[in-house]
Amino acid sequence: MPRPTHYVTQISMCDAQCTVRSGPEQEECDDKMSNDPLVVFTPSGKRGRFPVGTPILTAARQLGVDLDSVCGGRGICSKCQITPSYGEFSKHGVTVREDALSEWNSVEQRYDEKRGLAKGRRLGCQATVQGDVVIDVPPESQVHKQVVRKRAEAREIVLDPSTKLFYVEVNEPDMHDPSGDLERLRSALESQWDLTDVTADLHILQTMQPILRKGDWKVTVAVHLGDRENRPRIMNIWPGYYEGTVYGLAVDLGSTTIAAHLCDLQTGEVLASSGVMNPQIRFGEDLMSRVSYSMMNAKGAEEMTRAVREGMCGLFTQIATEAEIDKALIVDAVFVCNPVMHHLLLGIDPFELGQAPFALATNGALRLRGDDLDLNIHPSARIYLLPCIAGHVGADAAAVALSEAPDKSNELVLVVDVGTNAEILLGNREKVLACSSPTGPAFEGAQISSGQRAAPGAIERVEIDPATKEPRFKVIGSDLWSDEDGFAEMIATTGVTGICGSGIIEMVAEMRIHGIVDAPGLIGSPEQTGSNHCFQDGRTYSYLLYDGSADGGPKITITNRDIREIQMAKAALYSGARLLMDKFGVDSVDRVVLAGAFGAHISTKHAMVLGMIPDAPLDKVTSAGNAAGTGARIALLNTAARAEIEATVQAIHKIETAIEPRFQEHFVNASAIPNAVEPFPILRSLVTLPEETFNTGTTDTSCGGRRRRRRA
């Protein structure tokens, strides 16, 4: 799938100081930096060139990477653990050799012997740069842990899970009846509960006999009721009447985050929800980068499969600990994911998804066992993967369709699942269309100069005063605005660390509303904008949102390159939606639903100002939260929903953006803020957008070196 080119911010090492460079500043540093190795940190995306011998912890600190350390780099605390990645990384333009870092030293060896380092881990304070390298900072090594905002949404679900508990009284063995204990248990299930053809795995046979006798031939069994591919199966057995329950997981495996909801299969209650960053981020932030990694590296797909399975096992342990349950009682799980994640979870090389015609290994629903995927739950747990719709519209989109049911709507509804790879549905009772659009990671705070993922201290809300042009903001972890009394005290622990996706959306939209950014996306000068927060930055201007340097904190700035990243991401999102509207033969929709964890936290007004979504009344734009996760939970708790979505996806018509000429046309028009040709009459009735443009007559490097032209 073609991805509109991203112009990645260059970060260079000059005079032993790492700074963000763009345009002419980058050219000035090229000679100085040419011989120094490139260090790329994930998931932050920050990068810089450092002399051979520089400790990774030093590089991280100079780049502002969130890497913990409390022992002063002496190798005692182990909080600076990092994971180097090796191989060819086309996205970063580097090949990482095995000798990219220094060899283990005596400090690391001693720590490993005494306390143990996980396989592949190094201490950032001890490992030094020897060549180009990609470094992953795992969540436990980050000072400001990411906030994974994929909570379980409130939803009425008809409870009919595929695994249920049954109390039975079993006939005792008899010298005149040669049948075994399992056969008599099966007979009891059939006579007392109408369950026929029930089977059991070896682990049940190994524990069943003493349990039957301990319960005086009265037992409770957990039975998976089977499906069109599998017979009913005994999952667990307890003596007497078991007053406990069994559990299921609804898992949303995304490109950036993995979220899971632990549910009581008897009551449907969500007992715990949690999420972690997808460990595959170190192989590439977007899907095509990961496909590329698997193509360029002989065992790349295997590495990514192992990483994501290990990440899920860690998440399942975390969520079971939080709920204080035994993981062995998790007997059912439903997974939703995009096609690339789908293949990598299953251990299938995603090579075919990287080229037309984007063929899936299978688009049908899959029914597996927990041990098929090396999961650390009940070994025979039944795993259900929702069907994919097409090569780039996956099971996550199917889950959104199950949750939001556009096929049952009398109104024409547009559902946009906002993420690194946006899934878009448009439809009503007449028909449903679907496509995916490669928005990239900018909405997650990546590839933004002061960007970061959502974590305490990240700016998430922004307002600009129309009279004074002064900005104010909120950060995650504080309910106060930055200009309110008590703000400094409230953020004393976290500080202000950067700006996350929802914050950058509001920031750029506010800058557009108040005449600081023009429609083509250029930041004006202080004289043009009336704001002294604008400052010269090479050949263009940038905007200073926050300056914490006096107290040792960061400067949070918005550069023209940041604006461009957001323009490209939002243009890809809008173009996909507009293309579906073309195919439907309409110029407007009745309702817009923003889905996904990110979609739940963005302001609808600011999204409209940017032109992320088509023009619509704001009261008709709603958030569905983590709709894919909700769809997974519906399929977990209601067996009939599985058959329903399998039938529904057959009727959804996929539009392939990669081969649609109008997608590129819409993309170019949607690069303007809000749009170069669409009038957005409803938006303009609510907000007056300045008409001025800030054409300086100089080359704008953030747009690929092309001269900006004044709009007619």
Secondary structure, DSSP 8 states (H G I E B T S, - for coil): ---------EEEEETTEEEEE-THHHHHHHHHHTTS-EEEEETT--EEE--TT-BHHHHHHHHT-----SSSSSSSS-TTEEEEE-EEETTTTEEE-TTSB----HHHHHHHHHT---TT-EETTT-BB-S-EEEE--GGG-SS---------------B-SEEEEEEE----BTTB---HHHHHHHHHHHHH---S-EE-HHHHHHHHHHHHHTTTEEEEEEE---SSS--EEEEEEES---S--EEEEEEE-SSEEEEEEEETTT--EEEEEEEE-GGGGG-SSHHHHHHHHHHSTTHHHHHHHHHHHHHHHHHHHHHHHHT--GGGEEEEEEEE-HHHHHHHHT--GGGGGSTT---S--S-EEEEGGGGT-SS-TT-EEEE----BTTB-HHHHHHHHHH-GGG-SS-EEEEE-SSSEEEEEE-SS-EEEEEE---GGGGTTTSTTB--S-TTEEEEEEE-TTT--EEEEETT-SS-TTSTTHHHHTTTT---EE-HHHHHHHHHHHHHTTSB-TTS-B--HHHHS-TTEEEETTEEEEEEEE-GGGT--EEEE-HHHHHHHHHHHHHHHHHHHHHHHHHT-S--SEEEEESTTGGGS-HHHHHHHTSS----GGGEEEEESHHHHHHHHHHHBHHHHHHHHHHHHH-EE--GGG-HHHHHHHHHHTSSS-SS---HHHHHH----------SSEEGGGTTEE-----
